[in-house]
């Protein structure tokens, strides 16, 4: 537990415990300070150990916005609509604050749609105050101090923040509960026109509702496939996670994950192997 009182939420050690060509990777999530909880899902830290090889870290679309400090670079990472891979050197420390889906714009003061598929420097969003906060985070010694600086910088914005849009923060749950329902029906459920629903979801989340539904379904597949392990049945996983068939899953995996599902999962397993 870090000195600020952040309590561990989850721990995912990846592969650890050896110094060799491939650096060990550890990832940890922590609960946010109470005052940030309406906006922030978790704080997180990713550390690489010693090694000789570059570590390839995939980033898949998940409908989230993060403040990320990677080395000395501090950015607001917008919602991704496609996968990317970060090539990280051994010893790299990355920390971040992950916002709840749909909640970030109310605190950061900019539309999620304007951040889509972008990593934006804090000073480009918050001006001199952002530059000052970025410098403070980059100069902080160690991951605890960096996360503390991030959280304190965000807390300082609360006095001028507005409440998160309930349509933006609630749309993921609505889509999961009413999968396949036409957009007109979803709009009717929340008392909006289709145009109003689309605008508010894009402003809050960064995607139109149907793209968000696809991203959430792909995330469900990844969670289920990882839990199934090497004996996974892709056809069954496709059906269980909302795809029409395995071919539908394959198309979506290529578009959102960059590879067919089997190749994607095999690459992930190889990357994390000890």
C-alpha positions as CSV (number, residue, x, y, z in Angstrom):
1,X,0.0,0.0,0.0
2,X,1.4,3.4,-0.9
3,X,1.9,6.1,1.7
4,X,-1.1,8.2,0.5
5,X,-3.5,5.5,1.6
6,X,-4.3,4.0,-1.8
7,X,-5.4,0.4,-1.3
8,X,-4.5,-2.3,-3.8
9,X,-7.4,-3.2,-6.0
10,X,-5.9,-5.9,-8.2
11,X,-2.5,-7.3,-8.9
12,X,-1.4,-8.9,-12.2
13,X,2.2,-9.8,-12.1
14,X,2.6,-11.1,-15.6
15,X,5.8,-13.0,-15.6
16,X,8.3,-12.1,-12.8
17,X,11.2,-13.4,-10.9
18,X,14.0,-13.6,-13.3
19,X,16.6,-11.4,-14.9
20,X,17.2,-12.5,-18.5
21,X,16.8,-11.4,-22.1
22,X,13.1,-10.6,-21.6
23,X,12.3,-8.1,-18.9
24,X,9.9,-9.1,-16.2
25,X,6.6,-7.2,-16.2
26,X,4.4,-6.3,-13.2
27,X,1.1,-4.4,-13.3
28,X,-0.9,-3.2,-10.3
29,X,-4.2,-1.3,-9.9
30,X,-5.1,0.8,-6.8
31,X,-8.3,2.4,-5.7
32,X,-8.5,6.1,-6.2
33,X,-8.8,8.7,-3.4
34,X,-12.4,9.1,-2.3
35,X,-12.9,12.6,-3.7
36,X,-12.0,11.4,-7.2
37,X,-14.0,8.2,-7.1
38,X,-17.0,9.6,-9.1
39,X,-14.6,10.2,-12.0
40,X,-11.7,7.8,-11.6
41,X,-11.9,4.0,-11.9
42,X,-8.4,3.2,-10.6
43,X,-4.8,4.3,-10.4
44,X,-2.2,1.9,-12.0
45,X,1.5,1.2,-12.2
46,X,3.3,-0.9,-14.8
47,X,7.0,-1.7,-14.2
48,X,9.6,-3.6,-16.3
49,X,12.6,-5.3,-14.8
50,X,16.1,-5.7,-16.1
51,X,16.6,-7.5,-19.4
52,X,18.0,-7.2,-22.9
53,X,14.9,-7.3,-25.1
54,X,12.4,-4.6,-25.9
55,X,9.1,-5.3,-24.3
56,X,6.1,-5.1,-26.6
57,X,3.0,-3.9,-24.7
58,X,-0.3,-4.0,-26.7
59,X,-3.0,-1.5,-25.9
60,X,-6.5,-2.5,-27.0
61,X,-9.6,-0.3,-27.3
62,X,-11.5,-0.2,-24.0
63,X,-13.5,3.1,-24.0
64,X,-11.4,4.7,-21.3
65,X,-9.3,7.9,-21.0
66,X,-6.1,7.9,-18.9
67,X,-3.6,10.4,-17.7
68,X,-0.3,8.5,-18.4
69,X,3.3,9.2,-17.3
70,X,5.7,7.2,-19.5
71,X,9.2,8.1,-18.6
72,X,9.3,11.9,-18.6
73,X,6.3,12.3,-20.9
74,X,2.9,13.0,-19.3
75,X,-0.2,12.9,-21.6
76,X,-3.9,12.6,-21.6
77,X,-4.5,9.4,-23.6
78,X,-7.8,9.4,-25.4
79,X,-10.1,6.5,-26.1
80,X,-8.6,4.3,-28.7
81,X,-10.6,2.8,-31.6
82,X,-7.8,0.5,-32.8
83,X,-5.0,-1.4,-31.2
84,X,-1.4,-0.1,-30.8
85,X,1.8,-1.6,-29.5
86,X,4.2,0.2,-27.3
87,X,7.9,-0.8,-27.5
88,X,9.3,-0.3,-24.0
89,X,12.9,-0.6,-22.9
90,X,13.8,-2.7,-19.9
91,X,13.4,-0.7,-16.6
92,X,10.6,1.4,-17.9
93,X,8.2,2.8,-15.3
94,X,4.7,3.8,-16.5
95,X,1.9,5.1,-14.1
96,X,-1.6,6.3,-14.8
97,X,-5.0,7.4,-13.7
98,X,-7.8,5.6,-15.5
99,X,-11.1,7.5,-15.7
100,X,-14.5,5.8,-15.5
101,X,-16.0,5.3,-18.9
102,X,-17.8,8.5,-19.8
103,X,-16.7,10.5,-16.8
104,X,-13.4,12.1,-17.9
105,X,-14.7,15.2,-19.8
106,X,-16.5,16.5,-16.8
107,X,-13.2,16.8,-14.9
108,X,-10.7,17.3,-17.6
109,X,-12.8,20.0,-19.4
110,X,-12.6,18.7,-23.0
111,X,-14.7,16.4,-25.2
112,X,-13.8,12.7,-25.3
113,X,-14.5,12.9,-29.1
114,X,-11.7,15.5,-29.4
115,X,-9.3,13.0,-27.7
116,X,-10.1,9.9,-29.7
117,X,-7.0,8.1,-30.9
118,X,-4.8,10.9,-29.5
119,X,-2.2,11.3,-26.8
120,X,-2.3,15.0,-25.8
121,X,0.2,16.8,-23.6
122,X,-1.3,18.2,-20.5
123,X,-0.3,21.8,-21.4
124,X,-2.3,21.5,-24.6
125,X,-5.4,20.8,-22.6
126,X,-4.8,22.8,-19.4
127,X,-2.3,25.5,-20.5
128,X,0.4,26.6,-18.0
129,X,-1.3,24.7,-15.2
130,X,-1.0,21.5,-17.2
131,X,2.7,22.1,-17.9
132,X,3.3,22.7,-14.2
133,X,1.5,19.5,-13.3
134,X,3.3,17.5,-16.0
135,X,6.7,18.7,-14.7
136,X,5.8,17.9,-11.1
137,X,4.8,14.4,-12.1
138,X,7.9,13.8,-14.2
139,X,10.2,15.0,-11.5
140,X,8.5,12.9,-8.7
141,X,10.8,10.1,-7.5
142,X,9.2,6.6,-7.7
143,X,5.7,5.4,-8.7
144,X,4.0,6.3,-5.4
145,X,5.1,9.9,-5.6
146,X,4.1,10.1,-9.3
147,X,0.6,8.7,-8.6
148,X,0.3,11.1,-5.7
149,X,1.1,14.1,-7.8
150,X,-1.4,12.9,-10.5
151,X,-4.2,12.5,-8.0
152,X,-3.5,15.8,-6.3
153,X,-3.4,17.6,-9.6
154,X,-6.8,16.1,-10.6
155,X,-8.3,16.8,-7.1
156,X,-7.3,20.4,-7.6
157,X,-9.7,20.6,-10.6
158,X,-12.7,19.3,-8.6
159,X,-13.8,22.8,-7.6
160,X,-14.5,23.7,-11.2
161,X,-15.7,20.2,-12.4
162,X,-19.2,19.4,-13.3
163,X,-20.9,16.1,-12.5
164,X,-20.4,13.3,-15.1
165,X,-23.1,13.0,-17.7
166,X,-25.3,10.1,-16.5
167,X,-26.0,9.2,-20.2
168,X,-22.3,8.9,-20.9
169,X,-21.4,7.0,-17.7
170,X,-24.5,4.7,-18.0
171,X,-24.4,3.8,-21.7
172,X,-22.0,0.8,-21.2
173,X,-24.3,-0.8,-18.8
174,X,-27.3,-0.1,-21.0
175,X,-25.6,-1.6,-24.1
176,X,-24.6,-4.7,-22.1
177,X,-28.1,-5.2,-20.8
178,X,-29.9,-4.6,-24.1
179,X,-27.4,-6.0,-26.6
180,X,-28.7,-5.7,-30.2
181,X,-31.4,-3.2,-29.4
182,X,-31.7,-0.6,-32.2
183,X,-30.3,2.8,-31.4
184,X,-33.8,4.3,-31.7
185,X,-34.9,2.0,-28.9
186,X,-31.9,2.8,-26.7
187,X,-32.6,6.5,-27.2
188,X,-36.2,6.0,-26.3
189,X,-35.1,4.2,-23.1
190,X,-33.2,7.2,-21.9
191,X,-35.7,9.8,-23.1
192,X,-33.6,11.2,-25.9
193,X,-33.7,11.4,-29.7
194,X,-31.2,9.3,-31.6
195,X,-29.2,12.4,-32.5
196,X,-29.1,13.6,-28.9
197,X,-28.0,10.1,-27.6
198,X,-25.2,9.9,-30.2
199,X,-24.0,13.4,-29.4
200,X,-23.9,12.9,-25.7
201,X,-22.2,9.4,-25.9
202,X,-19.5,10.7,-28.3
203,X,-18.9,13.8,-26.1
204,X,-18.6,11.6,-23.0
205,X,-17.0,8.4,-24.2
206,X,-15.4,9.4,-27.5
207,X,-17.2,6.8,-29.7
208,X,-20.7,6.6,-31.2
209,X,-22.8,4.1,-29.4
210,X,-22.4,1.3,-31.9
211,X,-18.6,1.5,-31.9
212,X,-18.7,1.5,-28.1
213,X,-20.8,-1.7,-28.2
214,X,-18.2,-3.3,-30.5
215,X,-15.4,-2.3,-28.2
216,X,-17.1,-3.6,-25.1
217,X,-17.9,-6.9,-26.8
218,X,-14.3,-7.3,-27.9
219,X,-13.2,-6.7,-24.3
220,X,-15.7,-9.3,-23.1
221,X,-14.1,-11.8,-25.5
222,X,-10.6,-11.0,-24.3
223,X,-11.6,-11.5,-20.7
224,X,-13.3,-14.8,-21.5
225,X,-10.5,-16.1,-23.7
226,X,-7.9,-15.4,-21.1
227,X,-9.9,-17.2,-18.5
228,X,-10.4,-20.2,-20.8
229,X,-6.6,-20.7,-21.3
230,X,-5.0,-22.7,-24.0
231,X,-7.9,-25.1,-24.4
232,X,-10.2,-22.3,-25.5
233,X,-12.8,-23.0,-28.2
234,X,-13.1,-19.8,-30.4
235,X,-16.4,-20.8,-31.8
236,X,-17.9,-21.2,-28.4
237,X,-16.3,-18.0,-27.1
238,X,-17.7,-16.1,-30.1
239,X,-21.2,-17.3,-29.3
240,X,-20.8,-16.7,-25.5
241,X,-19.6,-13.1,-25.9
242,X,-22.2,-11.9,-28.4
243,X,-20.7,-12.5,-31.9
244,X,-22.9,-14.0,-34.7
245,X,-20.3,-16.6,-35.4
246,X,-16.5,-17.2,-35.4
247,X,-16.1,-15.4,-38.7
248,X,-17.7,-12.3,-37.2
249,X,-15.3,-12.6,-34.2
250,X,-12.4,-12.9,-36.6
251,X,-13.4,-9.7,-38.6
252,X,-13.8,-7.7,-35.4
253,X,-10.5,-9.0,-33.9
254,X,-8.6,-8.0,-37.0
255,X,-10.2,-4.5,-36.9
256,X,-10.0,-3.8,-33.2
257,X,-7.1,-6.0,-32.2
258,X,-4.9,-6.0,-35.3
259,X,-4.8,-9.8,-35.6
260,X,-7.2,-12.8,-35.9
261,X,-8.3,-14.0,-32.5
262,X,-6.2,-17.1,-32.3
263,X,-3.0,-15.4,-33.5
264,X,-3.7,-12.5,-31.1
265,X,-4.1,-14.8,-28.1
266,X,-1.0,-16.9,-29.1
267,X,1.1,-13.7,-29.4
268,X,-0.1,-12.6,-26.0
269,X,0.8,-15.9,-24.4
270,X,4.2,-16.0,-26.0
271,X,4.9,-12.4,-24.9
272,X,4.0,-13.2,-21.3
273,X,5.8,-16.5,-21.2
274,X,8.7,-16.8,-18.8
